[in-house]
Amino acid sequence: MLRRIASHLYWTARNLERAEWRARLVDVNYHLLIETPPRGAEPWAPLLAIFGEREAFAEHYATADEDSVLDFFVLDLRNPNSIRNCIITARNNALSLRHYVSSELWIDLNTLYLTAQAWTPDLFRSPGVFAFFSDLRDSFYRLSGILQTTIPRDLAYDFMQIGMMLERAEDVARMLDVKYHFLLPRLEDVGGAVDLLQWAAVLRSASALEAYRKRYGNAIEIDKVVGILLFDASFPRSARFSLDQLMVSLSRIGGEGFSSSAEDSAKVSAYFPALNELDAALKSDRSTHALQSGLHQFLIQIQDGCAAIGDEVFGRYLRVD
Amino acid sequence: MAAIVLETSSATPVWAAYKSGEGVFDEMLDLARSERSGCQPTAKALFSMPPDWFAEISGRAQQMFRRMGVTFNVYGAADGTERIFPFDAIPRVIDADTWATLEAGLIQRVRALNMFVADVYGDGNILSDGIVPRDLVLGCPQFRRAAAGIKPPLGNFITVAGIDLVRGADGRFYVLEDNVRTPSGVSYVIENRLVMTRLMPDLMRSCRVRSVERYPADLLQCLIEQAPGGKPNPTIALLTPGPYNSAFFEHVFLSQQTGIELVEGQDLVCVDHKLYMKTVHGLHQVDVLYRRIDDDFADPLVFRSDSMLGVAGLTAVLRAGNASVANGLGTGIADDKAIYAFTPAMIRYYLFEEPILPIVETYLLRDREVREEVLAKLDRYVIKPTGASGGYGVVIGPKASEEELAQVRKLIIAEPANFIAQPVIQLSMHPTIVAAGSGSGAQTQIVPRHIDFRPFVLLGEKPKVLAGGLTRVALREGSLIVNSSQGGGSKDTWVLEN
């Protein structure tokens, strides 16, 4: 497979995953603000902080009010990571992939692209924010269903998986960090109604609330939230799960025969030191350690690890020049 | 020739108003009346179809093309807008005898053009013998000094040729233009056929239409034969300018159909006079490059240095004989509009044969006497700039305004060598479905529209002609312009079995 094609596959999947997480976060934050009256003057500012986009936002907008932030996160073409731009980037990468991906995937992605081209701020009033994000979430579910059911498990699939899973691990860590940015909990609030609501919202934005309740019951506790979102190998949006998938795909690519063996896994370890490091940090017995040494620091470590893995993948497989 | 009015008593009302143009050849009516044409069964069947049927098959064809994603990009559209190439469901029929002549004529012509290119970049005999003026060749914008001395396998500079033919008022096919650089359109031939087999399977079977399905396999075979030193199992790649090129659909289509890798310039690299593509598992040597980009962009070391589409060092690789390209560099010398005037002489010179297919009389305006004669009756000629393609800059005398004529006169006088003149050819016409009116009042009508024809010729160890081709139709009333970017569409072309 050509490196350029691998790169298009990687970025198509990565941008779709990114757009989906952004949609989830904005959506959840929106509903959180309805349920818990904001304390500060700029209730949307934490969201900008999570993405490290305070400055980019301030370049174009005066205050972080709802209209501006929705515009910035969803529609703004000047924001390279707006949902609309992620969709455009995904589709433009897919333009060169029409002979590698199924026509169903192309047609659906192109349709989403055409829809996103036509978005206007009016959509947040009619059909309204809720309906807008609900439709958008459906679009992403449909795309991921098509991807899973129409792409053969070969190199093309693996490069898409790598893009998707790297983005997923990074975004779940980022999302968990929402609590750090949102409010450093005042002592009297911990375990209180607001705290609980916020943790529930975090879980909900990863579609993890129901899975959590089934496993742990009603009480929402921070170590369990961290457990399911970071260390749980069975939950499909956890960092651990994403990393496992990433390693499977990388060892298949390295193994040429598209079957992953212990030998291939060993090769992967040798080629991707940053991956090894993150793998060690996310072993299930490390969760207590992560909490004790500071969750925020740990989440930053995951995000940095993902960036480093991205560089390693780029250098080994995607670099064209 | 007077206009023909349809007299078939069995014809349905949708044909009632059909009247062919005056002084033009009508492909269906003229042929339907001729004894030997073999076109009667199709015509008869189509005459008796109810009006609704035409609307229905048009609708179904549209739907199929959209679903298959058969599109072309429109230049200048900011987002690389894709359009469906308009398709007319009434097929154009060519009988077996006529085809046999065309086929022989096309092979003869492409062989001679190929020998000409090889000669120009080789010994230059045709120039020394004064058959084609040396200064015309060396001064031609399509002449590539860098191609001199390159010896492609089999002596083939041309692997794929698309020859544009028109049918004059006399019913004869004339060569209007040769395309031996990167001719496109063959994917539409194959996709059009796929749609037609679903629209009118019974009629096709009863008419015994020849298949076009083998083209990708034949193309692949020719490319394999083009490998240096006859290397077995060569690696072949198709070089595309990328997804924003107007013919990208075709590049994707051909790479899928032949199973060869679709590459862009950035995927390639030349190392030690060898050509490689960059794969996730390292460099992989390429033996044959089917390139769909112009010479100008192929190698920034030799041609345009600002090109991002080609690969630096390609020319040196070809010179070293470590890869071949199809078509070769510099083939544009053979489809230049001024050189065209010498193509009958080439055929006689290289093959010792009389040309089977006539060309349109062509006057080189660099000759003073000829120029004065043409300038005196400018409104009777078609004036074409030699450097341009795609119909750009063409002035059709009888249709041009005083102003346009004055303008082109000035241009000719300033740079006479850049222009040729030809008599006006009346393109033949063909019944075509149009929707008159719109909305619920829309009515299906069948009207005559001008058409041309682009058959495709492959040169490998042996020449092969695709039994069919792209019939382009000018959908606007009276228009002679068949280009897809300017309101042109296409029809399936049925070449009949013997």
Boltz contact constraints between the chains, C-beta under 6 A:
constraints:
  - contact:
      token1: [A, 1]
      token2: [B, 279]
      max_distance: 6.0
  - contact:
      token1: [A, 1]
      token2: [B, 280]
      max_distance: 6.0
  - contact:
      token1: [A, 2]
      token2: [B, 267]
      max_distance: 6.0
  - contact:
      token1: [A, 2]
      token2: [B, 279]
      max_distance: 6.0
  - contact:
      token1: [A, 3]
      token2: [B, 278]
      max_distance: 6.0
  - contact:
      token1: [A, 3]
      token2: [B, 280]
      max_distance: 6.0
  - contact:
      token1: [A, 4]
      token2: [B, 267]
      max_distance: 6.0
  - contact:
      token1: [A, 6]
      token2: [B, 280]
      max_distance: 6.0
  - contact:
      token1: [A, 95]
      token2: [B, 243]
      max_distance: 6.0
  - contact:
      token1: [A, 96]
      token2: [B, 243]
      max_distance: 6.0
  - contact:
      token1: [A, 98]
      token2: [B, 252]
      max_distance: 6.0
  - contact:
      token1: [A, 99]
      token2: [B, 252]
      max_distance: 6.0
  - contact:
      token1: [A, 99]
      token2: [B, 256]
      max_distance: 6.0
  - contact:
      token1: [A, 317]
      token2: [B, 280]
      max_distance: 6.0
  - contact:
      token1: [A, 320]
      token2: [B, 266]
      max_distance: 6.0
